[in-house]
Every structure is written in C-alpha cells, then in structure tokens.
Amino acid sequence: MEIFVDSADPDEVRRVVALGWVDGVTTNPTLLARAGRGLRAAVAEIAALVRGPVSAEVLAAETEGMVHEGRTLAAISPNVVVKVPLTAAGLRAVEILAAEGIATNVTLCFSPVQALLAAKAGATYVSPFVGRLDDAGHDGMAVVAEILDIYRRYEFSTRVLVASVRHTDHVRRAALLGAHAATVPPKVLDGLCRHPMTDAGLARFAADAAAAGLSADT
Ligand code: G3P
C-alpha cells in the first residue's frame, strides 16, 4: 500500500520524506492556503522533493477551466497528479485529461456510486474521505470496502486512495481492506511507527545493556 503525506508545506514534506517510507504527497486548496507559499510554487517545490505522485487540485468549477488548470499543473512536473472534484464537470474533465495521458485523483468522494463514476471516467486515483464521513456519523471505512469490492468485480484499474485519515486505525483498516493508498496528515504519519511497547522494550534493553556495560565494539 502506498503511504502519502497529506500536506502542502514543503518543509514538512521534506522532513517526512526523509523517513524513507513516504511514497508521495497529496495537497488540497485548504492545505495550500495554510502553507502560504502560493499554489504553483509550493507544488513545484514539493514535486522536486519526492519521486512519487504529488496531487495538486484544480480550482475551476467548470470542465473547460479544470482541463486548462489540469494541463498547467501537470506541466509543473511529471509526478504531478491532477486532483479534480467529484462533480459532473469534474468527471468530464477527468475523461479529457485521461485521454491526454494526464494522471488524475478524483477527490471529495463520499459514496461507492460516485467512485464507480470516477473509475468509468478513467481516474488514476479516487479519494474517499473517511474522516469526514465518520465525522458526519457514517462509516467511512465501510464506504472504502464497498468501493474496493465494486472495483474488483469490474477489474477497474483506478486506485483507491483513502483520504481524510484521522488516526492510525484508519491506516490499519485501509491496509486490511487492500486499499491501494492512504494519505495521512504529518501528525498521524509520525505515529505510524510508534508503539508504547516498543518504547518500553527499548528502555528495558538500554537499561540492561548499560548495567552490563555492553558495547557493540566489544
Ligand atoms: O486532502 C484531502 C483530505 O485528506 C482532507 O482531509 O482532514 O481535511 O478531512 P481532512
């Protein structure tokens, strides 16, 4: 499963990419506004930091504008994936961009039927927002399970990118379901490799080694 960081802050991206197991980056307009570096500048800087996909979202609401912005964003770097909202206009834009060989990530997906349409349009990725579904009283991961089931039945090649991740358990469940990718905020990402028993075990080993005067050189 690919693990992406959900951030538009180049400094943050540089830090987590150095961990070695982050496969790509997703941004959105809210994250870009927060990062305060402008859209093109931030996307270009981030795309140079990571070999894997970097999702950058169009701002237009109509197909023509989305396609124009999509081409512009894709021209920034070969690893840019154009993020398009799951609207009728967005699905049409995805079809046009896909026909030109431009990778897309259909975002703001909240239902299996929406995801079916994204796959039929030729999306490279579809992003179900599990955290926002949970927040609204739905079961976000159940939506992901249904999307994966539908995609398997029809052998769609669209990759399911679990987004709006709130905690480690979303990542665990995404992996168990066989989701292709998850995008994780930096704070949650930092916690993925941590476990209190690892910390306790390490402290015990360190104490025992120190008490015995152990050294890797002797
Ligand atoms: O980037 C899309 C998605 O991951 C946003 O997450 O936390 O704003 O619901 P959130």
Boltz pocket constraint, residues with backbone or C-beta under 6 A from the ligand:
constraints:
  - pocket:
      binder: B
      contacts: [[A, 6], [A, 26], [A, 27], [A, 28], [A, 129], [A, 131], [A, 132], [A, 163], [A, 164], [A, 165], [A, 183]]
      max_distance: 6.0
